């Protein structure tokens, strides 16, 4: 394990994307987002996803030249066809469009269909909150989790994001509908560690905190057991309904990698047109402070609100360098030097 300077990591990732055929602006944007994700401690969807993205580009599963196209405008709601373009740039476009609508109407919704993996979902909550706006975003995925009471995968883990702006640091929730995302399993396995709590079943149906057997069985636990299972079903149906796009059962038939053909929703709200900036900041402060003044449980030293640890990790990694798995870093360097995966 070593630490890499932010700018060095971004430069290396960008070169890997340029070698894969991305034009300069898109390569730069994607490299920035991947590096920011690792800098915030979300290594699974940052540096660790670079090689897989390049693989998908090389296989033609991501159309690096495609742009979203408007399907329908319904005032506060717009539907776009993603044309299987780059997931990051498609999602950032959707956030900008939803923001523009929200500035005019108080809220804006952009539904995006037939897109590709958006990488770290929290990115779009952070980008929105940094503009002083609130957001609710989610995506459906291919099936990778059993429904509660089932053995085989029929649900996506359907990441869900909420963000509330705040001057002292926004409240940002970024969660999959599985107890642990597959990326978290990978990161934990690469470290040779166990999960903090059981995360799924091995091939023999035994609950385990070992990430490897869960990856192999694909019997990952829904978060909150039956509650996460139910939320996954409805997030999938709602994403497909609002975008007139594909639900998980249709995405499964595409067979072109993770999230290819996904449906995504971006809801943005303008606090200045609701309670006003002062109210919003005072309210968000009261929520954060109320949580943080909780009495820590046994074995704990502090209680954190959603998004707080990411900022702590970000500042540490900007100062000391971003931790990388040596094998993952070597793979990205090879791609930047002209290698292929």
C-alpha positions as CSV (number, residue, x, y, z in Angstrom):
1,X,0.0,0.0,0.0
2,X,1.3,3.4,-0.9
3,X,0.0,7.0,-1.1
4,X,-0.3,9.0,-4.3
5,X,-0.6,12.7,-4.7
6,X,-4.0,13.9,-6.0
7,X,-2.6,15.6,-9.1
8,X,-0.4,12.6,-10.0
9,X,-3.3,10.2,-9.7
10,X,-5.6,12.4,-11.8
11,X,-2.9,12.9,-14.5
12,X,-2.3,9.1,-14.7
13,X,-6.0,8.3,-14.8
14,X,-6.6,10.9,-17.5
15,X,-3.8,9.5,-19.6
16,X,-5.4,6.0,-19.3
17,X,-8.7,7.5,-20.5
18,X,-7.0,9.4,-23.4
19,X,-5.4,6.1,-24.5
20,X,-8.9,4.5,-24.4
21,X,-10.0,7.1,-26.9
22,X,-11.8,9.7,-24.8
23,X,-11.5,13.3,-26.0
24,X,-9.5,15.6,-23.7
25,X,-12.4,17.3,-21.9
26,X,-14.3,14.1,-21.1
27,X,-11.0,12.4,-20.1
28,X,-10.3,15.3,-17.7
29,X,-13.8,15.3,-16.2
30,X,-13.8,11.6,-15.6
31,X,-10.3,11.5,-14.2
32,X,-11.3,14.3,-11.8
33,X,-14.3,12.4,-10.6
34,X,-12.5,9.1,-10.2
35,X,-9.7,10.8,-8.3
36,X,-12.1,12.7,-6.1
37,X,-13.9,9.5,-5.2
38,X,-10.7,7.8,-4.1
39,X,-9.6,11.0,-2.3
40,X,-12.9,10.8,-0.2
41,X,-12.1,7.2,0.7
42,X,-14.5,5.7,-1.8
43,X,-11.7,3.7,-3.4
44,X,-14.0,1.1,-4.9
45,X,-15.6,3.6,-7.3
46,X,-12.5,5.7,-7.8
47,X,-9.2,4.3,-8.9
48,X,-10.4,0.7,-8.6
49,X,-13.0,1.3,-11.3
50,X,-10.6,2.7,-13.9
51,X,-9.5,-0.5,-15.5
52,X,-13.1,-1.8,-15.7
53,X,-14.3,1.4,-17.4
54,X,-11.5,1.1,-19.9
55,X,-12.4,-2.5,-20.5
56,X,-16.1,-1.5,-21.2
57,X,-14.9,1.2,-23.6
58,X,-12.7,-1.2,-25.5
59,X,-15.6,-3.7,-25.8
60,X,-17.8,-1.0,-27.2
61,X,-20.2,-1.1,-24.2
62,X,-19.8,2.6,-23.5
63,X,-20.2,5.0,-26.4
64,X,-17.5,7.6,-25.6
65,X,-18.8,10.0,-28.3
66,X,-22.5,9.9,-27.3
67,X,-24.4,12.8,-25.7
68,X,-27.7,12.8,-23.9
69,X,-30.7,13.7,-26.1
70,X,-34.0,15.2,-25.0
71,X,-36.9,12.8,-25.2
72,X,-39.6,14.8,-23.5
73,X,-40.0,18.1,-21.5
74,X,-42.9,18.4,-19.0
75,X,-42.1,21.6,-17.3
76,X,-40.3,20.6,-14.1
77,X,-39.5,17.2,-15.4
78,X,-37.3,16.3,-18.4
79,X,-36.6,12.9,-19.8
80,X,-33.3,12.2,-21.6
81,X,-32.0,9.3,-23.6
82,X,-28.5,8.5,-22.4
83,X,-27.4,6.8,-25.7
84,X,-25.1,4.6,-23.5
85,X,-22.7,7.4,-23.3
86,X,-20.1,7.8,-20.5
87,X,-22.0,7.4,-17.2
88,X,-20.1,10.2,-15.4
89,X,-20.6,12.9,-18.0
90,X,-24.2,11.8,-18.6
91,X,-25.0,12.1,-14.9
92,X,-23.2,15.5,-14.5
93,X,-25.2,16.8,-17.5
94,X,-28.4,15.6,-15.8
95,X,-27.5,17.4,-12.6
96,X,-26.9,20.6,-14.5
97,X,-30.2,20.3,-16.3
98,X,-32.1,19.6,-13.1
99,X,-30.3,22.5,-11.4
100,X,-31.4,24.9,-14.2
101,X,-35.0,23.7,-13.9
102,X,-34.8,24.0,-10.1
103,X,-33.5,27.6,-10.2
104,X,-36.6,28.5,-12.2
105,X,-39.2,26.4,-10.6
106,X,-38.0,25.6,-7.1
107,X,-37.4,22.0,-8.0
108,X,-36.3,20.2,-11.1
109,X,-36.3,16.5,-12.1
110,X,-34.2,15.0,-14.9
111,X,-34.8,11.3,-15.7
112,X,-32.1,9.6,-17.7
113,X,-32.5,6.3,-19.4
114,X,-30.2,3.9,-21.3
115,X,-27.1,5.3,-19.7
116,X,-24.0,3.6,-18.2
117,X,-22.4,3.3,-14.8
118,X,-22.3,6.6,-13.0
119,X,-19.5,5.4,-10.8
120,X,-19.8,6.9,-7.3
121,X,-23.4,8.0,-6.8
122,X,-22.5,10.4,-4.0
123,X,-20.7,12.6,-6.5
124,X,-24.0,14.0,-7.7
125,X,-25.1,14.8,-4.2
126,X,-21.9,16.6,-3.4
127,X,-21.8,18.6,-6.6
128,X,-25.4,19.7,-6.0
129,X,-24.9,20.6,-2.4
130,X,-21.8,22.6,-3.2
131,X,-24.0,24.9,-5.2
132,X,-26.3,25.4,-2.3
133,X,-29.0,23.0,-3.6
134,X,-30.5,19.9,-2.2
135,X,-30.7,16.6,-4.2
136,X,-32.3,13.2,-4.3
137,X,-30.8,10.9,-6.9
138,X,-30.8,7.2,-7.6
139,X,-30.1,4.6,-10.2
140,X,-31.2,1.1,-10.9
141,X,-28.7,-1.7,-11.8
142,X,-28.5,-5.2,-13.2
143,X,-29.5,-7.8,-10.7
144,X,-26.8,-8.5,-8.2
145,X,-28.7,-9.2,-4.9
146,X,-31.4,-11.7,-4.0
147,X,-34.8,-10.5,-2.9
148,X,-35.5,-11.1,0.8
149,X,-36.2,-14.8,1.2
150,X,-34.7,-15.7,-2.1
151,X,-31.4,-17.4,-3.1
152,X,-30.8,-16.2,-6.7
153,X,-30.2,-12.5,-7.7
154,X,-33.2,-10.7,-9.0
155,X,-32.7,-7.2,-7.5
156,X,-30.2,-4.4,-8.3
157,X,-28.5,-2.8,-5.3
158,X,-29.8,0.5,-6.7
159,X,-27.7,3.2,-5.1
160,X,-29.6,6.1,-3.5
161,X,-28.2,9.6,-2.7
162,X,-29.6,12.5,-0.7
163,X,-27.9,15.8,0.0
164,X,-28.8,18.9,2.0
165,X,-26.5,22.0,1.7
166,X,-24.9,23.5,4.8
167,X,-22.2,26.1,5.1
168,X,-20.1,24.0,7.5
169,X,-20.3,21.0,5.3
170,X,-23.4,19.4,3.6
171,X,-25.3,16.3,4.8
172,X,-24.7,13.7,2.1
173,X,-26.0,10.1,2.2
174,X,-24.7,7.7,-0.4
175,X,-25.9,4.2,0.0
176,X,-26.6,1.0,-1.9
177,X,-29.6,-1.1,-1.1
178,X,-27.2,-3.9,-0.2
179,X,-25.6,-3.9,3.3
180,X,-22.3,-3.6,1.6
181,X,-21.8,-2.6,-2.1
182,X,-19.7,-5.1,-4.1
183,X,-17.0,-2.4,-4.4
184,X,-16.7,-2.4,-0.6
185,X,-16.4,-6.2,-0.6
186,X,-13.5,-5.9,-3.1
187,X,-11.7,-3.2,-1.1
188,X,-12.1,-5.2,2.1
189,X,-10.8,-8.4,0.4
190,X,-7.8,-6.6,-1.1
191,X,-6.9,-5.4,2.4
192,X,-7.1,-9.0,3.7
193,X,-9.8,-7.9,6.2
194,X,-13.2,-9.0,7.3
195,X,-16.4,-6.9,7.1
196,X,-17.4,-5.1,10.4
197,X,-20.7,-7.0,10.3
198,X,-22.0,-10.0,8.3
199,X,-22.7,-8.9,4.7
200,X,-24.2,-11.9,3.0
201,X,-24.1,-15.7,2.6
202,X,-21.5,-18.1,1.3
203,X,-22.4,-20.7,-1.3
204,X,-23.6,-23.0,1.4
205,X,-26.1,-20.5,2.8
206,X,-24.1,-19.5,5.9
207,X,-24.1,-15.9,7.0
208,X,-20.5,-14.5,6.8
209,X,-18.3,-11.5,7.3
210,X,-15.7,-12.8,4.8
211,X,-16.0,-10.7,1.6
212,X,-14.7,-13.3,-0.9
213,X,-17.3,-16.0,-0.4
214,X,-20.1,-13.3,-0.7
215,X,-18.6,-12.1,-4.0
216,X,-18.6,-15.7,-5.3
217,X,-22.1,-16.6,-4.2
218,X,-23.6,-13.1,-5.1
219,X,-25.9,-13.6,-2.1
220,X,-25.3,-10.2,-0.6
221,X,-27.6,-9.0,2.2
222,X,-30.2,-6.2,1.5
223,X,-29.7,-3.3,3.9
224,X,-32.3,-3.6,6.6
225,X,-33.1,-7.1,5.4
226,X,-36.7,-7.1,4.0
227,X,-36.8,-3.3,4.1
228,X,-33.8,-2.8,1.8
229,X,-35.2,-5.5,-0.4
230,X,-38.5,-3.7,-0.7
231,X,-36.8,-0.3,-1.4
232,X,-34.7,-1.9,-4.1
233,X,-37.8,-3.1,-5.9
234,X,-39.5,0.3,-5.7
235,X,-36.5,2.4,-6.6
236,X,-36.1,0.2,-9.7
237,X,-39.7,0.5,-10.7
238,X,-39.8,4.3,-10.1
239,X,-36.6,4.9,-12.0
240,X,-38.0,3.0,-15.0
241,X,-41.4,4.7,-14.7
242,X,-40.0,8.3,-14.6
243,X,-37.5,7.8,-17.4
244,X,-39.7,5.5,-19.5
245,X,-36.5,3.3,-19.4
246,X,-35.4,-0.2,-18.4
247,X,-36.1,-1.9,-15.1
248,X,-33.6,-4.4,-13.7
249,X,-35.2,-7.4,-15.5
250,X,-34.6,-5.7,-18.9
251,X,-31.1,-4.5,-18.0
252,X,-30.2,-8.2,-17.2
253,X,-30.9,-9.1,-20.8
254,X,-28.3,-6.5,-22.1
255,X,-25.3,-8.5,-20.8
256,X,-22.9,-5.7,-21.4
257,X,-21.3,-5.1,-18.0
258,X,-22.4,-3.4,-14.8
259,X,-25.2,-0.8,-15.2
260,X,-25.2,-0.7,-19.0
261,X,-28.7,0.4,-19.9
262,X,-29.5,1.8,-16.5
263,X,-32.3,4.3,-15.6
264,X,-31.3,7.2,-13.3
265,X,-33.2,10.0,-11.6
266,X,-31.9,13.4,-10.5
267,X,-34.1,15.6,-8.3
268,X,-32.8,19.0,-7.3
269,X,-34.4,21.5,-4.9
270,X,-33.6,25.2,-4.4
271,X,-33.7,26.1,-0.7
272,X,-33.8,29.8,-1.5
273,X,-37.3,29.4,-2.9
274,X,-38.5,27.2,0.0
275,X,-37.6,28.3,3.5
276,X,-34.7,30.5,2.4
277,X,-30.9,30.2,2.9
278,X,-30.9,31.3,6.5
279,X,-33.6,28.8,7.5
280,X,-31.9,26.0,5.6
281,X,-28.5,26.6,7.2
282,X,-29.9,26.9,10.7
283,X,-32.0,23.8,10.2
284,X,-29.1,21.7,8.8
285,X,-26.9,22.9,11.6
286,X,-29.4,21.9,14.2
287,X,-29.7,18.4,12.6
288,X,-25.9,17.9,12.4
289,X,-25.4,19.2,15.9
290,X,-28.2,17.1,17.4
291,X,-26.7,14.0,15.9
292,X,-23.1,14.8,16.9
293,X,-24.0,15.5,20.5
294,X,-25.3,12.0,20.9
295,X,-23.7,9.9,23.6
296,X,-21.3,7.5,21.8
297,X,-22.1,3.8,22.2
298,X,-19.8,1.3,23.8
299,X,-16.4,1.2,22.0
300,X,-17.1,4.4,20.0
301,X,-15.5,7.8,20.5
302,X,-17.6,10.0,18.3
303,X,-20.9,10.0,16.3
304,X,-20.9,11.3,12.7
305,X,-23.5,12.7,10.4
306,X,-23.6,11.5,6.8
307,X,-20.9,13.0,4.7
308,X,-18.7,14.1,7.7
309,X,-16.2,11.2,7.5
310,X,-15.8,11.7,3.7
311,X,-14.6,15.3,4.4
312,X,-12.3,14.1,7.2
313,X,-10.8,11.5,4.8
314,X,-10.6,14.0,1.9
315,X,-8.5,16.4,4.0
316,X,-6.2,13.7,5.2
317,X,-5.7,12.3,1.7
318,X,-5.1,15.7,0.2
319,X,-2.4,16.3,2.8
320,X,-0.8,12.8,2.9
321,X,-1.6,11.4,-0.5
322,X,-4.4,8.9,-1.5
323,X,-3.9,5.3,-0.4
324,X,-3.8,2.8,-3.3
325,X,-3.7,-0.9,-3.7
326,X,-0.3,-1.6,-5.3
327,X,-1.8,-4.0,-7.9
328,X,-4.6,-1.6,-8.8
329,X,-2.2,1.3,-9.2
330,X,0.2,-0.8,-11.3
331,X,-2.7,-1.7,-13.6
332,X,-3.7,1.9,-14.1
333,X,-0.1,3.0,-14.8
334,X,0.0,0.3,-17.4
335,X,-3.1,1.6,-19.1
336,X,-1.6,5.1,-18.9
337,X,1.5,3.9,-20.6
338,X,-0.4,2.4,-23.5
339,X,-1.3,-1.0,-22.2
340,X,-4.7,-2.7,-22.6
341,X,-6.8,-4.7,-20.3
